[in-house]
Amino acid sequence: MAMTNGGIDSGELIRAINDLSKERRVNKDVLFSAIEAALISAYKKNYGKTANVRASIDRDRGEIEVLSRKTVVDEVTDPQCEMTLAEAREIDRRYEIGDLVEVPVTPRDFGRIAAQTAKQVVVQHLREAERGVIYDEYSQKENEILTAIVQRVENRNVYVELGRTEGVIEPNQQMPGEELAQNDRIKVYVLEVSRQGRGPQVYVSRTHPGLVKRLFELEVPELVSGVVQIKSIAREAGFRTKMAVFSTDPLIDAVGSCVGPRGIRVENVVSELKTEKIDIIKWSSDPAEYIANALNPARVISVFTADGEKSARVIVPDNQLSLAIGKEGQNARLAAKLTGWKIDIKSQSQVEQMLAEGELAMEGDTMADDGFDLDAAVESEDLLGIGDIEGLEGEDDLGGDA
């Protein structure tokens, strides 16, 4: 904003507004309104705090006018806000008592002090407008993935640069064991954008299951087109993820699409997650088949379900029991989170013993002596579509449509 001895240069003002509008991506009307508010503040500071004034800027020529707004009264008690009927009719004979009259009062020496005051207020309005633009921009990115650059670590919070603003990864959103250093480039999931005094605060995550979903969308074109869908994700960040996928085209293998040629697609996701293990399994509308698949990489003999309670009993070979349960119960726990079913895993020998003792029963679903030949099932390896993926292990519930 250029200033002369008499105040503000009109041409420079228009050029400055045009430049600021382009540079900061702020609407020009917002800038004009900010400057008008600044001029009112400057006038009151220098020519009377009680004055009722309005500032106006010509949007084309940049000419500034300050107008004093006075009410027409019978007897004036405050000359800055009131005028007599006689004074008003010197301006326009049509004025009556109670009318509001605007009188030009732009001082010739509005000058440097007033312009400086205006400039300070304009800067404040610009900051607020820019914060609003940034908030609007990043609030639209909630539940999306962004590339971030690590800036610093303070009080266990990791602060990252997201482009036009800063994001924070709180301790509970950081992957266990992941050590981030300054200038590291990482992918983050935008959890929430909130308005705060200093500007918008963007909260991002490295642990949310949505991060895995978005990472696969970057790698797998079939997910973007909708031919392949992610039905559910269960994640224990930094350790293991299970992801259930489904193909709307019977000719396209959903699991194979996500794994990619020679495993390159899933390897790229694992690399970003610092070797977090990932199981990609085939989703099925048949709960028994879905549960069997979810326990990958363990082999399953049979699954008995009680639909009313969404609970299931799974039978596995003796040598698969520990694999089905997983270290500290992780595989079974993630399978339960992925499917939304309670899962009770029993080995072949445990089931045989329970059959012998007459104890093999589920709440809501009888399993004993119902024609199920355990030995025949084991011999024929009656497995329910497990969909083993060699070398992949792997998550947190997105719930239904991930």
Summary of the structure (lengths in Angstrom):
residues: 402
radius of gyration: 34.9
end to end distance: 50.9
largest distance: 113.1
contacts: 1285
relative contact order: 0.09
helix: 39%
strand: 26%
